[in-house]
Amino acid sequence: MSTLPELPTVDAPATRHDGGPDPRLINQCVHCGLCLSYCPTYVVLGLEADSPRGRIYQMKLATEGEIRWDDPHLRKHIFQCLDCRACQTACPSGVQYGKIVEAARAKIPPASPRETLLRRLILDTVFTSPVLLDAVGLATRFYQRSGLQTLAWATGLLPRLAPGLAKLEALLPPPQGGIRKTTLPEVIPAHEPRTHRVGLVAGCVMAQLFGETNQATARVLARNGCEVVVPREQRCCGALHMHSGEVEAARELARRNIEAFERAGVDYVVVNAAGCGSTLKEYGHLLADDPKWAERARAFSARVRDVSELLASLSLRGSLGRIEAKVTYSDPCHLAHGQGVREQPRQLLRSIPGVELVELNQADWCCGSAGIYNITQPELSKRILTMKVDNVAASGAEILATGNPGCAIQIA
């Protein structure tokens, strides 16, 4: 009597030795279609090729050699995916779609020399170099704080001379702090009694544009008994590299981060950006084929917590400040779908005196940011964003809370 093949465990690597998606993961999809109404690109475009089921079928054909990985149609549909993981929430078969699509992107070559150059410049140069990242951050903060931004728009020079750059510039969030980067000390002592020693992931976008949010995160953790360590050796988490198919670069960043937080000797690795947190929790998958790092990566990922997860598990100390406001919460895709964290942020918001938390309709609908999707697919991103913005307006909330910088930038 034949038996069903054993399904891969959650620690199964996403790729085969040739770099393509693991056929075992592809074959978990039974093409039932229950994911279709959850997929933003399918809902907006109405095309089977832009649904999770359709994309998996195309990736299956490429894996079996029926179509080439450099097929322009395959490339279009795979990179039009947000990688939001909403289909994983809907899937009754437990298809690990995120692993499959990211492995496929690693096999698809860049569309042009220009794309190759941009990938190397942005992902492989700026985001892997703390010095260059700080330089870009400093230039951005100077532009915002010095009056240059106001002048560029008041005179109409920016949209007239560089319309493409103007569209990107419009995504910049309101500046936090001054021109100088807001930095944290390497160790922030806990308010006694100390209960945990935690490592804080400073992040790339968070450190450069949301420094005051990082400060607030460390302050709240310390007040609630956590000694906070901010390792200086930490690097970009590799999320953007994973989403773009730059898997080897992501692996090298993962090794650097694992080593940095191991040296810090922390109980938990705490992150306040959902996209980073989801990637950090997947280091065990990312390095599953590396005998030197596989076990260390699994141990690291097991210690990663979103800040809302950790705070919700603690008995919050002292009295909370009162905020008289109607608040709604938008689930970041990589927190709700990628990590299964939904109730903890809401629990924390409800605990604030004066806050009236109103549930957002389709709260886990993607906002269209999706890493750099709003840059690479601007028109489709806007169409996906429209539904989110309409639901926020209909909620009547005065404050929108969310747990990811990309979402905050996009929705604002």
N, C-alpha and C positions, 0 to 999 in steps of 0.2 A: 504494500500500500504506500503510495507516494505521500510525501509530506510537503507542506508549504515551505518555501525557502525562508530562512531566518532573516528577519528584517534587521537592518543595521541599528546599533544602539546610538544614543545621542552623541557618543564620542567618536562615531565613525568619521573618518576624514571625508571632506567634501569632494575631493578629487581623486582620480586615478593617478598612476605613476606618470602618464603622459600629460597630466595637467587638466584633462577634461573632467566633466562632472561624473560622479560615481553612478554607474547604471543602476545600482541597487536603490539609490535614492530616487532616481527618475522613475523606476518601475513601481514605486509606492503609490504613484498617482493612478487612480482608476478612472479618471476623466468623468467624474460624476457631475461636475459643474456647480457644486454647492458654493464654490468660491467666487463665482462670477459676479454676484451682486455686491461682494465685498471689495472688488478690485476697482480702484478709482479710474485707471486707464480704460478698462472695459466699459464702465458705466458712462464715461465721457465720450469715448470713441465708438463704442458698440461693435468692435471688431474682435472676432475670435482670436486672431493672431496677437492681439494685445490683451489677452486674458491669461491668467496663470496656466490654465489647462492648455491653451494654444501655444504658449511659450514653451511649456514642458515638452509638448509634441515636437516642436521645432528643434529643441535641444536634443531630444532623442534621435531625430533624423541625423543631426550633425554628429552625434556620438557614434552612430552606426555607419557613418560615411555616406549617407544618402544625399546630404547637402554639405557644402564646404563651410568651414567656420568663418571664412571671409566673405560669405554671401551677403550682399548689401541689405537684402530684405531681412535676413536673420539678425544682422547687426541692428537695424532700425528698431525692430520689435523688442529685442533684448534690452537695448539701452533706453527704450521708452518706458521700461518698467521702473517704478519708483523704489523697488526693493523695500516696500513699507511693511511687508510681512502680514498684512491683513488676511491674506489667503490662508496663512498658517493657522490663524485663529478659527477660521471657518472650516478647515479641512478635518473631516472625521477620520481620515487615514493617517494623520500625523505627518504629512509630506513636509519635509524640511526645505521648503522652496528657496529660502534665502541662501542656503548653502549651494543649491544647484545653480541658481542664476549668477552668483558671484564666481563660481568655478567656470561657468560658461564665458563670462566676461573676460576671464584670464586667458581664454583660448582665442578670443576674437581680436585680430590685430587692429591697430589704430586705422582710422579711415583715411588719414592723410599725413604727410610729413609735418604739417602744422599742428595736428593733434598730438603727434609724438613729441614735438618740441614743447607744447604747452604742458603735457603730462610731466615731462622731465623737469621743466622749470618750476611748476607749482608743487606737484606731489613729491618728486624725487629730490628737489633742491630746497625750496622754501620750507616745506612742512617737515623735512628731516633735519633741518639746521636751526637750533634755537637762536643763533645769532641773526640769521637772515629773517626768521619769523619775528624776532623783536624789532628788527629794522623796519619791516613792513608795518608792524603794529604801531611803532612810533610815528611813522609817516602818516598813517591813517588818523591817529589821534591829533597830531599837529594840524592836519587838514581840517578836522572837525572843530577843534578848539581855537584855532588862530584867527578864524574869520574867513579863511579861504573858501570854505564850503559855501557860506552865505554869499560871498562875492561871485563865485562861479555860477550860482543859480540866479542871483539878482541881475547879473549882466547878460545872462543867456549864453555865455561862452561855452559852458560844458556841453549842453545838449546840441549846440550848433556845431561845435568843432569835433566833438567825440560822442555821437549819439549812443554808440554801443557802450562806452564807458559810463555814460550818464545813467543807463539802465542798471548797470551793476552798482553804481554809487547810490542809487535810490534804495538799495537793499541795506545800506549801513544803518545799524541801530543808533538811537540817540546815545551820545557818549556818556560813559560812566567815569567819574573821576576827572583828573587833569590830563595834561599832555604826557606826563611821565607815567609809565606802567605801574599799576597798582600791584605790589608784590606782597607776598606773605612771608613771615619768618619761617625758617625751616622746621621749628618746633613751636607749637602753641600749647602751653600747659593746660591741663584739665582743671576745672573747678572740682575740688575734692568733695566727696571721695571719687577717685578715678576708677572707672569701670572698664575702659577699653583704651588701647593704643591703636589709632587708625591712621592710614595713609590717605591723604587727599590728592586726587587727580586734579591738577591745576588746569589741564586742557590747553588747546591752542586758541580757539576763538574765545573761550571763557577767560583765559588769562589776558588776552589782548584787548577785548572789548567789553567784558563783563567782570572786571576785576573786583568791583564792589560786591557783586554777588558771591564771588569766591570768598571775600572777607567775611560776609554775613554767614556763609556756610560754615567756615571755620569757627566763628564766634558762637554759633548755636551748638555746634558739636562740643566745643570746649565747655560751654555752660552746662551741658548735660552729661558731664563726666568723661568725655573723650579727650585724651591727649592726641593732638593732631600733628602729624608729621607730613611735611611737603617735600619729598625727595627732590633735590636739585638735578639729579641725573635722569629724571623721567623725561619721556619724549612724547610726541604725537601718538595717539592710541592706534592709528592706522585705519580708522573707519573710512575715511575718504579713499584710501588706497584700496581697501576691500571692495567698496562699492564700484570702483572704477576698473577693477580687474588687475590691479597691481599687487598681486598676492605675495610675491617674494619680498617686496618692500615692506608690506604689512608684517610679514613674519620677522624681519629683522627688527622692526620697531617693537614688536611684541617681546622679543628676547631682551631688548634693552630695558623695557619697562618691568618685566618680571624680575630681572636682576636688581633694578633700583629699589623696588618695593620689598624684595627679599632682604636686602641689606638693611632696610629700615626696621625690620622685625615687627611688623604690624599684625594686629588681629584681623582687621578688615581693610579692604581698599575701597574708599568711598568716592563716589562720583556724582556730580550734580548736572550732568549733561547726558540725556538718554542715549543719544547716538554713540557716545564714547562708552557708556556703561554696557550697552549691548555687545559692542566689539570686544571689550575687555572680558566679558563673560564667555566669549567664544574663542579665547586664546587656546583653550584645550582642544578645540576642533582644528584650529588653524595650524597647530604644531603637532597634531596627532601622529604624523609620519616621521617626526624627528626624534630618534631614540634618545638623544641627549636632553631634549627639552620637553618631551611629551608629558611626563609625570609632573614636572615643575609647572608647566602651563596649566594642567588640570587643577593642581593645588592652588595656583594663583586665582584662576577663574572662580573657584569655590569660595574664595574670600571676598569677591567683589560684591558691593551693595550700592544700590542707588541711595542717595541721602535720605529719601523719604522712607525707604525700607528700614534703614537703621534706626532713624528717629522714631518710627512707628513701633519698633520693638523695644524701645526704652520707655521708662516712666519719666515723662518730661518734668523738669524741675522748675520751681518758681512759678510766678504768675505771668501769664502771657499778656502782652500789650493789646489793648482793645482797638479794633478796626471796624468802624461802622460802615459797612459796604456790602453790596450784593456782588458776589463773586461767582464766576463760572470757571470750570476747569476743562482744558483741552488735552486729551491724552496724546503725548508724543508716540508715534508709531513704534519706535524702538524701545519704548518703556512698556506700553500695553501689549503689543504683539510680539516684540522681540524678547521681552523679559517677563511678561505676565504680571507686571506691577500695575495695578489699577486702583485698588481701594486705599492703599497707604497714603498717597497724596491727598485724597479726599478726606481721609481721617484726620490728617494734620490741619487741613483748612477748616474743618468743622470744629476743631479744638480751639480756634482763635475766637475770643470773645467779640461779639458784635458782627461776625461774618455770617451772612446768609448765603449758603452755598446752593446755587441753582444748577441743576443738571443740564448740560449742553446736549442738544439733539445731535445725534451722530458724533458724539464726543471723540471717538477714535477714528474718524474719517481723516485721511491724510491732508495736510495743509498744502502740499505740493513743494515743500522745501527740499526734503530728501537729500541731504548732503549738499551737492552742487547741482542738483536737478533744476533748480530755478535759474541757473546760469546756462546749463547745457540744453534745457528744454523750456525756455521761458514762456512760450505761448501756451503750451499744454499745462505747465505749472500754474499759470493764472486761471485757467479754466477749472482746474481742480481746487484751487484756493477759493473760488467764488462761493462754493457750497459751504465751506467752513465759515467764511465771513458772514454770509447770510444767516447761518445758525447762531453765530455769536451775537449779531445784532438783534435777532429774535429773542434771545435769552433775557434781554433787558438788564444784563449785568453791567456794573460800573468798572469791574476789574476782571481781566482774563488772566488766569494763572496757567502756566505750563512748565514743563520740566526739561526743555531742550532749547539751546540758543538759536538753532536754525528755525525752529517753529516760532519763537518769539520774534525773530527778525522778519520772517515771512508774513505772519499775520498782522504785525504792526503796520 
